[in-house]
Amino acid sequence: MNADVFTLFPEWFEWFRAQRHVENALALGHSLDAIDFRGSTPLKWGQVDDTPFGGGAGMVLRVDVMEAALRARYGEDPVSVRSRRRVVALTPGGRTLDDALAGELAGEPSLTLLCGRYEGFDQRIVDHFCTDEISIGRYVLAGGELAAMVVLDTVLRKLPGALGHADSAVEESFSEALDGAPEYPHYTRPASWRGWEVPDVLLSGHHERIRQWRHEQSRRRASS
Ligand SMILES: C[S@@+](CC[C@H](N)C(=O)[O-])C[C@H]1O[C@@H](n2cnc3c(N)ncnc32)[C@H](O)[C@@H]1O
């Protein structure tokens, strides 16, 4: 996957790029670039936003600024960029990110994420340059950078080879292997601590009974 993030804070992604599963994905040939859209603004003094038509509080990210950034990166009209790569505006009101959407994005060869700031995007950015709007939850963050990292974290860990143990991502919360249910509880040593005992079945060595117990626990969590 070739992932680009358009942001006013590209340096924030240096930390993200250094995380183990992200490093693993990059070492496998995937890419993640953070692009400062202030760097290509056609306006003076690095301006990227403006006051909202109709009045109201805050500043809105300008469509001409985002167009210049996308053109500089892809060398073509951003209206056509979206026909060959997924271009996502991160917005609080977008499609809520879940495991199914993460899996869908992990299957894309290329992904562009646009991080808003202030009051958000001029709507024409979303309408004409983007394929999707994605929200990481029904609350409002100060900017799209943390949302972009959340999206990329869950997407990149799904890429084959990104996790140390390939099995980790197969049977985990919300996966098909668990019929979309939360994962079952885990325990490790010591088997007894302050009178809190590990369920006997997990110490039994009986693989089929353990498998059944885990699936039952997972289903129980889904219904509670
Ligand atoms: C302060 S928010 C703008 C909120 C906007 N005025 C509203 O009420 O919907 C600034 C930017 O943060 C990002 N953002 C905030 N909350 C988000 C969320 N829950 N999911 C994804 N992005 C979010 C978006 O990129 C947004 O443009």
The ligand as a MOL file (V3000), in Angstrom:
LIG
                    3D

  0  0  0     0  0            999 V3000
M  V30 BEGIN CTAB
M  V30 COUNTS 27 29 0 0 0
M  V30 BEGIN ATOM
M  V30 1 C -12.4220 20.7460 15.1300 0
M  V30 2 S -12.6840 19.5480 13.8900 0 CHG=1
M  V30 3 C -13.9680 20.2770 12.9350 0
M  V30 4 C -15.3140 19.9390 13.4800 0
M  V30 5 C -16.4380 20.4400 12.5810 0
M  V30 6 N -16.5930 21.8620 12.6820 0
M  V30 7 C -17.7210 19.7480 13.0100 0
M  V30 8 O -18.4260 20.2600 13.8690 0
M  V30 9 O -17.9930 18.6380 12.4800 0 CHG=-1
M  V30 10 C -11.2800 19.7360 12.8540 0
M  V30 11 C -10.9130 18.5180 12.0510 0
M  V30 12 O -10.5960 17.4430 12.9180 0
M  V30 13 C -10.8680 16.2070 12.2750 0
M  V30 14 N -11.7460 15.4330 13.1600 0
M  V30 15 C -12.3160 15.8410 14.3060 0
M  V30 16 N -13.0300 14.8800 14.8760 0
M  V30 17 C -12.9300 13.8010 14.0800 0
M  V30 18 C -13.4590 12.4810 14.1400 0
M  V30 19 N -14.2270 12.0820 15.1420 0
M  V30 20 N -13.1380 11.6160 13.1530 0
M  V30 21 C -12.3470 12.0020 12.1260 0
M  V30 22 N -11.8120 13.2590 12.0160 0
M  V30 23 C -12.1030 14.1390 12.9780 0
M  V30 24 C -11.4990 16.5340 10.9340 0
M  V30 25 O -10.5100 16.4290 9.9290 0
M  V30 26 C -11.9580 17.9690 11.1280 0
M  V30 27 O -12.0060 18.6730 9.9080 0
M  V30 END ATOM
M  V30 BEGIN BOND
M  V30 1 1 1 2
M  V30 2 1 2 3
M  V30 3 1 2 10
M  V30 4 1 3 4
M  V30 5 1 4 5
M  V30 6 1 5 6
M  V30 7 1 5 7
M  V30 8 2 7 8
M  V30 9 1 7 9
M  V30 10 1 10 11
M  V30 11 1 11 12
M  V30 12 1 11 26
M  V30 13 1 12 13
M  V30 14 1 13 14
M  V30 15 1 13 24
M  V30 16 1 14 15
M  V30 17 1 14 23
M  V30 18 2 15 16
M  V30 19 1 16 17
M  V30 20 1 17 18
M  V30 21 2 17 23
M  V30 22 1 18 19
M  V30 23 2 18 20
M  V30 24 1 20 21
M  V30 25 2 21 22
M  V30 26 1 22 23
M  V30 27 1 24 25
M  V30 28 1 24 26
M  V30 29 1 26 27
M  V30 END BOND
M  V30 END CTAB
M  END
